[in-house]
Amino acid sequence: MEGLSISSIWKLFTWLPKFILRRIFTKARLRDLILFDVRPRYEYATVNLGDLASFSLWLQITNISPFHIELDRSSFNFQCAGVTLKASILERIQISSGETKVLHVDGTVSDGEANHIARDIDNHNSSLEGVLEFNCKLHPFSKNDWHLSGVIPRFVNASHRQPGNN
């Protein structure tokens, strides 16, 4: 068994017939083999509170299952300073076994939301949650029970929204 890697063990499973694989790799098991987080390096969350307020998130998905999967669609709720900012990805993204994909998600922030964020910028407790829908040769599955707390965005142009600076 020496020198046998996890990836080579996973490859042994892919030779089994699909009806056996479906029993071993249920939707819940496949969901657990997909890791999701914010990008670990550089900036991963930015909220621009300028005239055209917006937000930007860098996320990553790691497929540790033995199967090629496809991110079919996803939607995200970014909780920032008491405001829910929504974004989605509607394009299909292929993710091979063992591969990590970095995704960029962005959206707009209304003036009212930007003003609220600027007022409560010191009290923010940001988090991210949402729904990820995947396709796989065994069956489609969802990852919708995740919640990432401790997402700390970098705020840009926050002074623009402060009283007396308009």
One Martini backbone bead per residue (centre of mass of N, CA, C, O) as a GRO file, in nm:
protein
  166
    1MET     BB    1   0.050   0.067  -0.005
    2GLU     BB    2   0.284   0.211  -0.078
    3GLY     BB    3   0.230   0.503  -0.276
    4LEU     BB    4  -0.076   0.538  -0.236
    5SER     BB    5  -0.308   0.746  -0.347
    6ILE     BB    6  -0.609   0.894  -0.333
    7SER     BB    7  -0.651   0.931  -0.640
    8SER     BB    8  -0.609   0.627  -0.707
    9ILE     BB    9  -0.843   0.525  -0.539
   10TRP     BB   10  -1.067   0.681  -0.682
   11LYS     BB   11  -1.019   0.548  -0.966
   12LEU     BB   12  -1.130   0.270  -0.884
   13PHE     BB   13  -1.431   0.360  -0.867
   14THR     BB   14  -1.489   0.444  -1.176
   15TRP     BB   15  -1.517   0.127  -1.274
   16LEU     BB   16  -1.777   0.107  -1.168
   17PRO     BB   17  -2.087   0.078  -1.178
   18LYS     BB   18  -2.335   0.309  -1.156
   19PHE     BB   19  -2.522   0.166  -0.944
   20ILE     BB   20  -2.292   0.156  -0.733
   21LEU     BB   21  -2.199   0.450  -0.729
   22ARG     BB   22  -2.476   0.567  -0.632
   23ARG     BB   23  -2.452   0.429  -0.349
   24ILE     BB   24  -2.183   0.554  -0.262
   25PHE     BB   25  -2.252   0.835  -0.432
   26THR     BB   26  -2.433   1.036  -0.310
   27LYS     BB   27  -2.546   1.347  -0.295
   28ALA     BB   28  -2.429   1.401  -0.012
   29ARG     BB   29  -2.141   1.298  -0.069
   30LEU     BB   30  -2.076   1.490  -0.302
   31ARG     BB   31  -2.121   1.752  -0.146
   32ASP     BB   32  -1.882   1.686   0.062
   33LEU     BB   33  -1.661   1.687  -0.196
   34ILE     BB   34  -1.721   2.003  -0.190
   35LEU     BB   35  -1.528   2.288  -0.177
   36PHE     BB   36  -1.596   2.612  -0.010
   37ASP     BB   37  -1.452   2.945  -0.062
   38VAL     BB   38  -1.249   3.185  -0.019
   39ARG     BB   39  -0.989   3.336  -0.119
   40PRO     BB   40  -0.672   3.314   0.046
   41ARG     BB   41  -0.562   3.539  -0.142
   42TYR     BB   42  -0.568   3.838  -0.120
   43GLU     BB   43  -0.842   3.970  -0.229
   44TYR     BB   44  -1.201   3.867  -0.168
   45ALA     BB   45  -1.336   4.151  -0.063
   46THR     BB   46  -1.531   4.423  -0.210
   47VAL     BB   47  -1.649   4.760  -0.120
   48ASN     BB   48  -1.796   5.011  -0.316
   49LEU     BB   49  -1.905   5.356  -0.207
   50GLY     BB   50  -1.947   5.511  -0.443
   51ASP     BB   51  -2.146   5.630  -0.681
   52LEU     BB   52  -2.094   5.328  -0.800
   53ALA     BB   53  -2.192   5.089  -0.628
   54SER     BB   54  -2.006   4.787  -0.520
   55PHE     BB   55  -1.922   4.432  -0.551
   56SER     BB   56  -1.656   4.183  -0.469
   57LEU     BB   57  -1.587   3.828  -0.529
   58TRP     BB   58  -1.358   3.564  -0.430
   59LEU     BB   59  -1.377   3.225  -0.523
   60GLN     BB   60  -1.371   2.865  -0.429
   61ILE     BB   61  -1.356   2.539  -0.591
   62THR     BB   62  -1.328   2.198  -0.469
   63ASN     BB   63  -1.270   1.877  -0.620
   64ILE     BB   64  -1.264   1.559  -0.426
   65SER     BB   65  -1.376   1.390  -0.629
   66PRO     BB   66  -1.373   1.131  -0.888
   67PHE     BB   67  -1.540   1.350  -1.051
   68HIS     BB   68  -1.672   1.515  -1.296
   69ILE     BB   69  -1.792   1.850  -1.286
   70GLU     BB   70  -2.077   2.091  -1.290
   71LEU     BB   71  -2.145   2.417  -1.274
   72ASP     BB   72  -2.455   2.541  -1.340
   73ARG     BB   73  -2.540   2.717  -1.077
   74SER     BB   74  -2.555   3.034  -0.880
   75SER     BB   75  -2.617   3.178  -0.549
   76PHE     BB   76  -2.574   3.487  -0.354
   77ASN     BB   77  -2.535   3.597  -0.004
   78PHE     BB   78  -2.417   3.912   0.111
   79GLN     BB   79  -2.340   3.998   0.432
   80CYS     BB   80  -2.332   4.363   0.495
   81ALA     BB   81  -2.396   4.564   0.742
   82GLY     BB   82  -2.713   4.459   0.721
   83VAL     BB   83  -2.680   4.372   0.416
   84THR     BB   84  -2.816   4.222   0.120
   85LEU     BB   85  -2.617   4.084  -0.131
   86LYS     BB   86  -2.667   3.995  -0.474
   87ALA     BB   87  -2.565   3.697  -0.665
   88SER     BB   88  -2.460   3.535  -0.984
   89ILE     BB   89  -2.413   3.220  -1.170
   90LEU     BB   90  -2.498   3.103  -1.514
   91GLU     BB   91  -2.257   2.954  -1.585
   92ARG     BB   92  -2.077   2.687  -1.696
   93ILE     BB   93  -1.849   2.487  -1.486
   94GLN     BB   94  -1.567   2.303  -1.511
   95ILE     BB   95  -1.467   2.024  -1.279
   96SER     BB   96  -1.222   1.841  -1.194
   97SER     BB   97  -1.063   1.613  -1.041
   98GLY     BB   98  -0.880   1.803  -0.803
   99GLU     BB   99  -0.993   2.080  -0.871
  100THR     BB  100  -0.949   2.442  -0.874
  101LYS     BB  101  -1.178   2.713  -0.877
  102VAL     BB  102  -1.198   3.052  -0.968
  103LEU     BB  103  -1.435   3.301  -0.870
  104HIS     BB  104  -1.628   3.578  -0.996
  105VAL     BB  105  -1.823   3.813  -0.802
  106ASP     BB  106  -2.076   4.061  -0.883
  107GLY     BB  107  -2.228   4.387  -0.788
  108THR     BB  108  -2.471   4.598  -0.687
  109VAL     BB  109  -2.531   4.907  -0.500
  110SER     BB  110  -2.738   5.086  -0.352
  111ASP     BB  111  -2.764   5.385  -0.204
  112GLY     BB  112  -2.902   5.288   0.055
  113GLU     BB  113  -2.704   5.058   0.113
  114ALA     BB  114  -2.444   5.227   0.115
  115ASN     BB  115  -2.527   5.412   0.349
  116HIS     BB  116  -2.562   5.187   0.557
  117ILE     BB  117  -2.277   5.073   0.546
  118ALA     BB  118  -2.130   5.339   0.624
  119ARG     BB  119  -2.266   5.363   0.908
  120ASP     BB  120  -2.186   5.029   0.978
  121ILE     BB  121  -1.876   4.959   0.927
  122ASP     BB  122  -1.781   4.883   1.232
  123ASN     BB  123  -2.037   4.649   1.261
  124HIS     BB  124  -1.952   4.428   1.084
  125ASN     BB  125  -2.087   4.089   0.987
  126SER     BB  126  -1.972   3.906   0.753
  127SER     BB  127  -2.129   3.694   0.496
  128LEU     BB  128  -2.183   3.369   0.324
  129GLU     BB  129  -2.441   3.249   0.099
  130GLY     BB  130  -2.615   2.965  -0.076
  131VAL     BB  131  -2.630   2.820  -0.413
  132LEU     BB  132  -2.522   2.503  -0.556
  133GLU     BB  133  -2.529   2.363  -0.887
  134PHE     BB  134  -2.483   2.025  -0.998
  135ASN     BB  135  -2.316   1.812  -1.231
  136CYS     BB  136  -2.320   1.453  -1.296
  137LYS     BB  137  -2.300   1.126  -1.402
  138LEU     BB  138  -2.485   1.029  -1.166
  139HIS     BB  139  -2.594   1.320  -1.042
  140PRO     BB  140  -2.757   1.573  -0.936
  141PHE     BB  141  -2.652   1.851  -0.714
  142SER     BB  142  -2.646   2.021  -0.395
  143LYS     BB  143  -2.510   2.325  -0.226
  144ASN     BB  144  -2.711   2.469   0.057
  145ASP     BB  145  -2.556   2.437   0.369
  146TRP     BB  146  -2.383   2.699   0.364
  147HIS     BB  147  -2.152   2.905   0.579
  148LEU     BB  148  -1.964   3.212   0.572
  149SER     BB  149  -1.776   3.343   0.807
  150GLY     BB  150  -1.557   3.614   0.828
  151VAL     BB  151  -1.604   3.819   0.604
  152ILE     BB  152  -1.358   4.065   0.504
  153PRO     BB  153  -1.392   4.359   0.374
  154ARG     BB  154  -1.299   4.604   0.152
  155PHE     BB  155  -1.325   4.950   0.176
  156VAL     BB  156  -1.434   5.183  -0.072
  157ASN     BB  157  -1.525   5.508  -0.047
  158ALA     BB  158  -1.655   5.566   0.243
  159SER     BB  159  -1.632   5.883   0.268
  160HIS     BB  160  -1.854   5.952   0.053
  161ARG     BB  161  -2.098   5.862   0.271
  162GLN     BB  162  -2.041   6.076   0.458
  163PRO     BB  163  -2.130   6.326   0.634
  164GLY     BB  164  -2.033   6.622   0.444
  165ASN     BB  165  -1.911   6.473   0.156
  166ASN     BB  166  -2.130   6.565  -0.084
   0.00000   0.00000   0.00000
